């Protein structure tokens, strides 16, 4: 039986990882609190990669209704940001808004401004509090080992080595933009991407007291 090991590349320096869990919006009526709404959008935005690479910014304006129990429905695009992917992200964010406390039907019109400055991707050495898998490195290793399925077709090949994976830990702890930086074998590469994509939310990294997007490098060793 083959064994999967993982090792963690943090930086040449060591950092103390404190709890950097995201803001809990579940008990806030954020549609009536502009500050809370702005914080919700900042924390939960997953800037589309194509727009990030092309330096695309914009503002999407949407209108939607909340029903008698505070659920959001009938979302309508009023003014496009100029990018279909930014518009799609704005719509996703609206669907992510927690159920509101209002007990009556009402219509809302909101604008979501996508700014690149708020969504810079930092290297791990640039932040004061790096992102952290809940439970630490040991739990991260356990998660990989529990979920990595050794490809049957690779059993007789006797492949050993390391896959170097990179991904972004978003401001809400979600894992996005997974890539293979150094390949080992295509089946192993695909499995590593699958497992990383299944990870639960991390404790997000922080810079200057704010949650930020951080690029994390994770070697997965196959022995």
C-alpha positions in Angstrom: 0.0 0.0 0.0 1.4 3.4 -1.0 1.5 6.1 1.6 0.8 9.8 1.1 2.7 12.3 3.1 2.4 16.1 3.0 4.7 18.8 4.1 4.0 22.5 4.5 6.0 25.3 2.9 5.3 28.4 5.0 8.3 30.7 4.6 11.9 31.0 5.6 10.6 32.8 8.7 8.3 31.3 11.3 5.0 32.9 12.1 2.6 32.6 15.1 -0.8 31.7 13.7 -3.6 33.2 15.8 -7.3 32.7 15.2 -8.2 34.6 12.1 -11.7 33.3 11.6 -14.0 35.5 9.4 -16.7 37.8 10.6 -19.9 36.2 11.5 -22.8 37.9 9.8 -25.5 35.5 10.7 -27.1 37.6 13.4 -26.9 41.0 11.6 -29.5 42.7 9.5 -26.8 43.8 7.0 -29.3 45.3 4.5 -30.1 48.0 6.9 -26.5 48.6 8.1 -24.3 50.0 5.3 -21.1 49.4 7.3 -22.0 45.8 8.0 -23.0 45.3 4.3 -19.7 46.7 3.1 -17.8 44.4 5.5 -19.8 41.4 4.3 -19.0 42.2 0.6 -15.3 42.8 1.4 -15.0 39.6 3.3 -16.9 37.3 1.0 -15.9 38.5 -2.5 -14.1 35.9 -4.6 -12.7 38.2 -7.3 -13.0 36.3 -10.6 -9.5 35.3 -11.8 -10.1 36.5 -15.4 -11.0 40.0 -14.2 -8.1 40.0 -11.6 -5.6 39.1 -14.3 -7.0 41.6 -16.8 -7.2 44.4 -14.2 -11.0 44.7 -14.7 -13.0 46.7 -12.1 -16.6 47.8 -12.1 -19.8 48.3 -10.2 -22.8 46.0 -10.5 -26.3 47.3 -9.5 -28.9 44.7 -8.6 -32.5 44.9 -7.3 -34.1 42.1 -5.3 -36.9 41.3 -3.0 -37.0 39.9 0.5 -40.1 37.9 1.4 -42.1 37.9 4.6 -39.5 35.6 6.4 -36.5 37.5 5.2 -35.4 35.3 2.3 -33.9 36.9 -0.8 -35.5 36.2 -4.2 -36.2 37.7 -7.6 -32.7 39.1 -8.2 -32.6 41.5 -11.2 -29.6 43.1 -12.8 -30.2 46.9 -13.1 -26.8 48.0 -14.3 -23.9 45.8 -15.4 -20.4 46.2 -14.2 -19.2 45.7 -17.7 -18.0 42.2 -17.0 -20.3 39.2 -17.0 -18.0 37.4 -14.4 -18.1 40.3 -12.0 -21.9 40.5 -12.5 -22.1 36.8 -11.7 -20.0 37.2 -8.5 -22.2 40.1 -7.4 -25.3 37.8 -7.8 -23.5 35.0 -5.9 -22.8 37.5 -3.1 -26.4 38.5 -2.9 -27.5 34.9 -2.6 -25.0 34.5 0.2 -26.5 37.3 2.3 -27.9 35.8 5.5 -31.6 35.6 6.0 -32.7 39.0 7.3 -34.8 39.6 10.4 -37.4 41.7 8.6 -40.8 40.1 8.7 -42.4 42.0 5.8 -41.9 42.0 2.0 -39.6 44.7 0.7 -37.6 45.6 -2.4 -33.9 46.5 -2.2 -31.5 48.1 -4.7 -27.8 47.8 -4.0 -24.5 48.4 -5.8 -21.5 46.2 -5.4 -18.2 47.9 -6.3 -15.4 45.6 -7.3 -12.0 47.2 -6.7 -8.7 45.5 -7.3 -7.0 47.2 -4.4 -9.3 45.4 -2.0 -8.6 42.0 -3.5 -4.8 41.9 -3.9 -3.3 38.5 -3.4 -0.5 38.6 -0.8 2.4 36.2 -0.5 2.6 34.5 2.9 5.6 36.4 4.0 3.7 39.7 3.4 1.1 39.1 6.1 1.3 39.3 9.8 -1.1 36.4 10.4 -0.8 33.6 7.7 -3.8 31.5 6.9 -4.2 28.4 8.9 -6.1 25.1 8.5 -8.4 24.7 11.4 -6.6 22.4 13.9 -3.2 23.2 12.5 -0.7 21.4 10.4 -1.4 18.0 11.9 -5.1 18.2 11.0 -4.2 19.4 7.5 -2.0 16.3 7.1 -4.8 14.1 8.4 -7.3 15.6 6.0 -5.1 15.0 3.0 -4.3 11.4 4.0 -8.0 10.6 4.7 -9.2 12.0 1.4 -6.4 11.3 -1.1 -7.3 8.3 -3.3 -4.3 6.6 -4.8 -5.0 6.1 -8.5 -5.3 2.4 -9.2 -3.5 2.7 -12.6 -0.5 4.2 -10.8 0.1 1.2 -8.5 2.5 -0.6 -10.9 4.3 2.6 -12.0 6.1 3.1 -8.6 6.0 6.9 -8.9 7.5 8.8 -6.0 8.2 12.4 -5.5 6.4 15.7 -4.6 3.6 17.6 -6.2 3.9 21.3 -5.5 0.4 22.9 -5.3 -0.5 26.5 -5.0 -3.9 28.0 -4.1 -5.5 31.2 -2.7 -7.0 31.3 0.8 -9.7 33.9 0.4 -10.8 36.5 3.0 -13.6 34.2 4.1 -11.2 31.2 4.3 -12.5 29.6 1.1 -9.9 27.9 -1.1 -9.8 29.1 -4.7 -7.5 29.3 -7.8 -5.9 25.9 -7.2 -2.9 25.1 -9.5 0.0 22.7 -9.9 3.3 24.4 -9.7 5.4 21.3 -10.1 3.8 18.1 -11.6 4.6 14.6 -10.6 2.1 12.4 -12.6 -1.1 13.6 -14.1 -3.4 11.3 -12.1 -1.7 12.4 -8.9 -1.9 16.0 -9.9 -5.7 15.7 -10.6 -6.2 14.0 -7.2 -4.3 16.6 -5.3 -6.4 19.4 -6.9 -9.6 17.5 -6.1 -8.6 17.0 -2.4 -7.5 20.6 -2.0 -10.8 21.8 -3.6 -12.7 19.8 -0.9 -11.0 21.4 2.0 -13.3 23.2 4.5 -12.8 26.9 5.1 -9.5 27.9 6.6 -8.8 30.6 9.2 -8.1 33.5 6.8 -4.8 35.5 6.8 -4.6 39.0 8.1 -2.6 42.1 7.2 -3.0 45.4 9.1 -5.8 43.9 11.1 -7.9 43.0 8.0 -8.6 39.7 6.4 -6.8 39.4 3.0 -6.3 37.0 0.2 -3.1 34.9 0.6 -1.3 32.6 -1.8 -0.4 29.3 0.0 2.1 26.7 -1.3 1.5 23.1 -0.3 3.9 20.3 -1.3 2.3 16.8 -1.3 4.8 14.0 -1.2 4.1 10.6 -2.6 6.2 7.6 -1.3 
